[in-house]
Amino acid sequence: MDGVLVVDKPTGVTSFDVVAKVRRALREKRVGHAGTLDPEASGVLVICLGEATKLVPYLMAADKEYLATARLGITTDTDDAAPGSRVLAESSPAALLALSEAQIKQALSTQVGVISQK
């Protein structure tokens, strides 16, 4: 079978888990994905089957955009809300209400661009 599937990957499973399930369900040996999503991330995962696996390098090179929800005022040891993350610091609600729009934009700007994951 040759083709491209667009899968809405839920949180709690790896991209490899999705590939394995597709491989078993469709009994297809050649299955690959065009970009890994963190196990705690949900979103679009492009799965290529059969001859379409030749498209993976082109899909990987394409521009991608990510949408995230941020919770201000908490610092964790992993810089995210992954299960098992330890909270290192937490701001009071009053301190968060005192933030200006410019301060919020400044804080979020550090999460835009090319970022190396921990």
ZIWO-V957675 format. One record per residue. RES is the residue in three letters. D_LAST is the distance of its C-alpha to the last C-alpha in Angstrom with 2 decimals. Layout:
RES/D_LAST + RES/D_LAST
This chain:
MET/37.15 + ASP/35.63 + GLY/33.72 + VAL/30.66 + LEU/29.49 + VAL/27.43 + VAL/25.79 + ASP/24.53 + LYS/21.69 + PRO/21.52 + THR/18.66 + GLY/18.37 + VAL/18.87 + THR/16.90 + SER/18.10 + PHE/19.63 + ASP/21.48 + VAL/23.05 + VAL/24.10 + ALA/25.64 + LYS/27.56 + VAL/28.87 + ARG/29.86 + ARG/31.80 + ALA/33.35 + LEU/34.61 + ARG/35.29 + GLU/33.70 + LYS/32.33 + ARG/30.57 + VAL/27.84 + GLY/24.56 + HIS/22.12 + ALA/21.27 + GLY/17.58 + THR/15.03 + LEU/14.31 + ASP/11.73 + PRO/14.03 + GLU/14.09 + ALA/14.97 + SER/18.63 + GLY/20.29 + VAL/22.14 + LEU/21.52 + VAL/24.03 + ILE/25.62 + CYS/28.04 + LEU/30.96 + GLY/33.32 + GLU/34.28 + ALA/31.88 + THR/28.96 + LYS/30.12 + LEU/28.82 + VAL/25.15 + PRO/24.52 + TYR/26.26 + LEU/24.41 + MET/21.01 + ALA/22.23 + ALA/23.41 + ASP/21.96 + LYS/20.02 + GLU/19.73 + TYR/17.60 + LEU/18.99 + ALA/17.12 + THR/18.50 + ALA/17.30 + ARG/18.40 + LEU/19.15 + GLY/19.66 + ILE/16.93 + THR/13.92 + THR/11.69 + ASP/9.47 + THR/6.63 + ASP/8.06 + ASP/9.75 + ALA/12.80 + ALA/11.79 + PRO/14.52 + GLY/14.11 + SER/12.00 + ARG/13.96 + VAL/15.57 + LEU/15.66 + ALA/18.09 + GLU/20.27 + SER/22.81 + SER/26.30 + PRO/27.63 + ALA/30.18 + ALA/27.63 + LEU/25.93 + LEU/29.40 + ALA/30.15 + LEU/27.41 + SER/28.89 + GLU/27.88 + ALA/26.99 + GLN/24.63 + ILE/22.86 + LYS/22.66 + GLN/21.28 + ALA/18.48 + LEU/17.60 + SER/17.96 + THR/14.65 + GLN/13.09 + VAL/15.46 + GLY/15.33 + VAL/13.07 + ILE/9.46 + SER/6.63 + GLN/3.80 + LYS/0.00
